[in-house]
Amino acid sequence: MKHPVDAHVGKRIRHRRWMVGMTQQQLADRVGIKFQQIQKYETGMNRVSASRLWDIADALEVPISFFFEGLGAAHSQPVVEGDILADKEALELIRSYYAIPEQQRRRLFDLARVLSEAA
C-alpha cells in the first residue's frame, strides 16, 4: 500500500520533471537508473531513498525540500485540497506562464487577478 508521503514525493518529481520538459527516460539517464524506476517513484509505488532523491533533486535542479512542499504535519497529508499537480492543463498553463518574459508575465498575472476577482 502506498504511503501518502511516497505518493506526494512522486507527484512532486513528476511535476518538476514535466515543468522542465524532461522525459522519464532523460531523468533516468541523468540519475543512472531505468525509466521504469522513475515511473514507480512518480506513482508512489516505490519509495525513493535519500541518496536517490538527492540525485533526482540535482538532476531537476531543485533543493530536496521541494519534494516535501505541501505536506502537512498531521499524518503527512497534503495541505491543499485537490491535486493541481495531477491536472495536465494546470501544469501546461504554469509551464507556459513561466516561459513568458518576466515583465509581460507580471502584467498577465495582474490581469488574471482582476478577472478572477470579477468572476
C-alpha atoms as a printed R data frame, in Angstrom:
    type eleno elety resid chain resno       x      y       z
1   ATOM     1    CA   MET     A     1   0.000  0.000   0.000
2   ATOM     2    CA   LYS     A     2   1.269  3.463  -0.901
3   ATOM     3    CA   HIS     A     3   2.320  5.749   1.908
4   ATOM     4    CA   PRO     A     4   0.930  9.294   1.438
5   ATOM     5    CA   VAL     A     5   4.415 10.804   1.668
6   ATOM     6    CA   ASP     A     6   5.771  8.485  -1.043
7   ATOM     7    CA   ALA     A     7   2.847  9.390  -3.300
8   ATOM     8    CA   HIS     A     8   3.359 13.102  -2.633
9   ATOM     9    CA   VAL     A     9   7.107 12.962  -3.330
10  ATOM    10    CA   GLY     A    10   6.407 11.036  -6.532
11  ATOM    11    CA   LYS     A    11   3.911 13.649  -7.691
12  ATOM    12    CA   ARG     A    12   6.429 16.387  -6.990
13  ATOM    13    CA   ILE     A    13   9.071 14.513  -9.017
14  ATOM    14    CA   ARG     A    14   6.630 14.180 -11.922
15  ATOM    15    CA   HIS     A    15   5.591 17.821 -11.597
16  ATOM    16    CA   ARG     A    16   9.146 19.171 -11.679
17  ATOM    17    CA   ARG     A    17  10.222 16.805 -14.465
18  ATOM    18    CA   TRP     A    18   7.285 17.918 -16.560
19  ATOM    19    CA   MET     A    19   7.879 21.602 -15.774
20  ATOM    20    CA   VAL     A    20  11.437 21.454 -17.079
21  ATOM    21    CA   GLY     A    21  10.356 19.471 -20.145
22  ATOM    22    CA   MET     A    22  12.259 16.313 -19.262
23  ATOM    23    CA   THR     A    23  11.085 12.808 -20.132
24  ATOM    24    CA   GLN     A    24  11.202  9.909 -17.711
25  ATOM    25    CA   GLN     A    25  13.974  8.417 -19.832
26  ATOM    26    CA   GLN     A    26  16.039 11.602 -19.683
27  ATOM    27    CA   LEU     A    27  15.692 11.805 -15.903
28  ATOM    28    CA   ALA     A    28  16.533  8.123 -15.552
29  ATOM    29    CA   ASP     A    29  19.644  8.580 -17.696
30  ATOM    30    CA   ARG     A    30  20.809 11.514 -15.566
31  ATOM    31    CA   VAL     A    31  20.260  9.570 -12.353
32  ATOM    32    CA   GLY     A    32  21.664  6.293 -13.707
33  ATOM    33    CA   ILE     A    33  18.578  4.095 -13.435
34  ATOM    34    CA   LYS     A    34  15.926  2.676 -15.761
35  ATOM    35    CA   PHE     A    35  12.924  4.787 -16.701
36  ATOM    36    CA   GLN     A    36  10.604  2.156 -15.225
37  ATOM    37    CA   GLN     A    37  12.020  3.020 -11.813
38  ATOM    38    CA   ILE     A    38  11.156  6.687 -12.377
39  ATOM    39    CA   GLN     A    39   7.608  5.561 -13.223
40  ATOM    40    CA   LYS     A    40   7.409  3.659  -9.939
41  ATOM    41    CA   TYR     A    41   8.714  6.646  -7.988
42  ATOM    42    CA   GLU     A    42   6.255  9.002  -9.651
43  ATOM    43    CA   THR     A    43   3.273  6.799  -8.814
44  ATOM    44    CA   GLY     A    44   4.456  6.276  -5.252
45  ATOM    45    CA   MET     A    45   4.689  2.517  -5.745
46  ATOM    46    CA   ASN     A    46   8.380  2.568  -4.793
47  ATOM    47    CA   ARG     A    47   9.955  4.705  -2.112
48  ATOM    48    CA   VAL     A    48  12.816  6.952  -3.106
49  ATOM    49    CA   SER     A    49  15.920  6.505  -0.973
50  ATOM    50    CA   ALA     A    50  17.631  9.585   0.424
51  ATOM    51    CA   SER     A    51  20.620  9.237  -1.895
52  ATOM    52    CA   ARG     A    52  18.404  8.692  -4.941
53  ATOM    53    CA   LEU     A    53  16.255 11.687  -4.017
54  ATOM    54    CA   TRP     A    54  19.469 13.706  -3.750
55  ATOM    55    CA   ASP     A    55  20.407 12.642  -7.297
56  ATOM    56    CA   ILE     A    56  16.923 13.408  -8.618
57  ATOM    57    CA   ALA     A    57  16.937 16.838  -6.967
58  ATOM    58    CA   ASP     A    58  20.313 17.544  -8.552
59  ATOM    59    CA   ALA     A    59  19.109 16.416 -11.997
60  ATOM    60    CA   LEU     A    60  15.940 18.519 -11.700
61  ATOM    61    CA   GLU     A    61  17.847 21.472 -10.206
62  ATOM    62    CA   VAL     A    62  15.726 21.860  -7.060
63  ATOM    63    CA   PRO     A    63  16.510 21.564  -3.346
64  ATOM    64    CA   ILE     A    64  15.449 18.335  -1.630
65  ATOM    65    CA   SER     A    65  12.826 20.320   0.292
66  ATOM    66    CA   PHE     A    66  10.947 20.899  -2.987
67  ATOM    67    CA   PHE     A    67   9.663 17.324  -2.885
68  ATOM    68    CA   PHE     A    68   8.114 17.794   0.560
69  ATOM    69    CA   GLU     A    69   6.421 21.140  -0.021
70  ATOM    70    CA   GLY     A    70   2.684 20.951   0.553
71  ATOM    71    CA   LEU     A    71   2.796 18.236   3.196
72  ATOM    72    CA   GLY     A    72   1.078 18.931   6.494
73  ATOM    73    CA   ALA     A    73   2.475 17.869   9.840
74  ATOM    74    CA   ALA     A    74  -0.577 15.832  10.862
75  ATOM    75    CA   HIS     A    75  -0.248 12.371   9.330
76  ATOM    76    CA   SER     A    76   1.810 13.845   6.486
77  ATOM    77    CA   GLN     A    77  -1.299 14.566   4.463
78  ATOM    78    CA   PRO     A    78  -1.215 17.159   1.691
79  ATOM    79    CA   VAL     A    79  -2.311 20.571   2.924
80  ATOM    80    CA   VAL     A    80  -4.212 21.617  -0.189
81  ATOM    81    CA   GLU     A    81  -7.460 20.054  -1.270
82  ATOM    82    CA   GLY     A    82  -7.492 18.619  -4.763
83  ATOM    83    CA   ASP     A    83  -4.402 17.743  -6.690
84  ATOM    84    CA   ILE     A    84  -3.446 20.547  -9.024
85  ATOM    85    CA   LEU     A    85  -0.218 18.720  -9.831
86  ATOM    86    CA   ALA     A    86  -2.257 15.914 -11.406
87  ATOM    87    CA   ASP     A    87  -4.066 18.338 -13.716
88  ATOM    88    CA   LYS     A    88  -2.156 18.404 -17.022
89  ATOM    89    CA   GLU     A    89  -3.934 21.556 -18.150
90  ATOM    90    CA   ALA     A    90  -2.844 23.379 -14.997
91  ATOM    91    CA   LEU     A    91   0.738 22.173 -15.408
92  ATOM    92    CA   GLU     A    92   0.783 23.234 -19.052
93  ATOM    93    CA   LEU     A    93  -0.560 26.649 -18.078
94  ATOM    94    CA   ILE     A    94   2.126 27.045 -15.410
95  ATOM    95    CA   ARG     A    95   4.888 25.986 -17.768
96  ATOM    96    CA   SER     A    96   3.640 28.377 -20.454
97  ATOM    97    CA   TYR     A    97   3.339 31.153 -17.888
98  ATOM    98    CA   TYR     A    98   6.970 30.825 -16.830
99  ATOM    99    CA   ALA     A    99   8.082 30.817 -20.471
100 ATOM   100    CA   ILE     A   100   6.791 34.397 -20.811
101 ATOM   101    CA   PRO     A   101   9.333 37.186 -20.172
102 ATOM   102    CA   GLU     A   102   9.123 38.453 -16.584
103 ATOM   103    CA   GLN     A   103   7.695 41.911 -17.295
104 ATOM   104    CA   GLN     A   104   4.937 40.523 -19.523
105 ATOM   105    CA   ARG     A   105   4.317 37.712 -17.045
106 ATOM   106    CA   ARG     A   106   3.684 40.246 -14.266
107 ATOM   107    CA   ARG     A   107   1.142 42.065 -16.426
108 ATOM   108    CA   LEU     A   108  -0.586 38.775 -17.243
109 ATOM   109    CA   PHE     A   109  -0.648 37.899 -13.549
110 ATOM   110    CA   ASP     A   110  -2.269 41.235 -12.697
111 ATOM   111    CA   LEU     A   111  -4.869 40.706 -15.440
112 ATOM   112    CA   ALA     A   112  -5.665 37.201 -14.179
113 ATOM   113    CA   ARG     A   113  -6.079 38.513 -10.650
114 ATOM   114    CA   VAL     A   114  -8.524 41.226 -11.803
115 ATOM   115    CA   LEU     A   115 -10.508 38.716 -13.881
116 ATOM   116    CA   SER     A   116 -10.751 36.228 -11.022
117 ATOM   117    CA   GLU     A   117 -11.963 38.921  -8.639
118 ATOM   118    CA   ALA     A   118 -14.631 39.972 -11.156
119 ATOM   119    CA   ALA     A   119 -15.871 36.399 -11.634
